[in-house]
């Protein structure tokens, strides 16, 4: 399990750097966690994800570990296909329009139809949808 998580972390970093390299020139690449850079969308599609009960899931958070990490790990554990939208700038406020409380992490899927905010609420929702509770 630990090896799988380490492999996943490495894959996520590689995907972020590939996404950055394809969307910007080398001079425009972020030099740190806080940078003027548009959000990056990474897709996680495990095997047999087309048969999964949850479709169209999105998790929005900053490009760092923090309050968004537990929901992200739970999505990985339950093999839920989702898009991870990562924000690089504290100054970019495009997520404020979506967020019920003006904060992240944010989660949505096709069934919920709106945004779920707050880490604990997101984790409970994902666990219930995946049949863990």
N, C-alpha and C positions, 0 to 999 in steps of 0.2 A: 504494500500500500504506500509506504514512504517512497519507494523507488518510482512508483507511478506518479506520485505528486511532484517529485523532483523533475521527472521527465516532462510532465505537463508544464511546470514553471519554465523550463528551458524552451519548450515549444512555444509558449506564449511570448517569451522575450524575442525569440527568433521571428515570430509572426509580426510582432510590433515593429521590429527593425526593418523587416521586409516591407511592411506597409508604409513605414516612414520613407524608406528609400524610393518606393514607387510613387508616392504622392508628393514628395518635395525633392528639391535638389540637395546636394550634399551641404551647401552653405546654409540651407534653411532647416536642417535637422535640429531637433531639440538638443540642448546641451545639458539639460538637467530635468528634474521633475516639474519645475515651474517654467513654462516657456509659452510664447505666443505660437501655438500650433493648433490646427483644427482637431476635433475629436477623431479618434481612430476606432474603427469597428472591427472586432475580431469574431469570427464564427467558430463555435464548437459544435461539431456534428459527429457524435459517436456512432459506431456501427448500429444498424437497425433503428436509427433515430426517426425514420419516417413512420415507424409504428408506435412511437411514444405518445402518451396521452396529452402531453403539454406541447403545443406548437406556438411558434412566433414569440418565444420568450426573449426579453431584453433586460440586461442589467447595466445600469449606468453608474459609473463612479470615476474618481480620479485615478490617474495612472500611478497607483501606489497601493501597498497593503494597508488596510485599516478597516473601517466599518464595512466596506464592500467585500472583504475577503471571505468571511464566513458564508454569505449567500453564494458567492462564486464557488467555493469548495463544495457546498451542498448540491449545487447544480451539477458539478462534476461527479460527485459521489452517486447521485441518482441517475446519471447519464442522460440528463435532460438537454436536448439541443437548445442552444441559446446564443445570442449575440452579446458580446461584452463591448460596451461603448466606453472608451477611456478618454477622459478629459485631462489636458495638460496644464491648464491655466486657471488660477483662482479668480482671475479678472474676467474670464469669459463667463457670461451669465446666461447663456442660452438655455441651460437646464432649469433656470429659475421659473420659466414659464410653465414647465411640465410638473415641477415639484409641488406637491400639496403644501409643504411647510418651507419651501425654498431651500431644502437641503438634500444631499445625496447620502446614501445610495438610493436609487430608484429601480423598481422592477415592474415589468408589465408582461402580459402574454395575451393571446387572442381571446381567451375566455374571460379574464378579469376585465378587459376593456378600458381600464383606467390605470393610473399609477399607484403602486403600493410604495410607501415611504417607510423609513426607519428600519434598521437592521433586524430587530426582533420580529417585527411584523412580516418582513420579507421571508425570513427563515421559517416562521410558522406556516406561512402560506405555501412555500415550496414543499415543506415536509408533508403538509396535508394533501397537496395535489399529487405527490409522489407515493402516497400511501404509507408514510413512515409513522403516522400517528393514528 
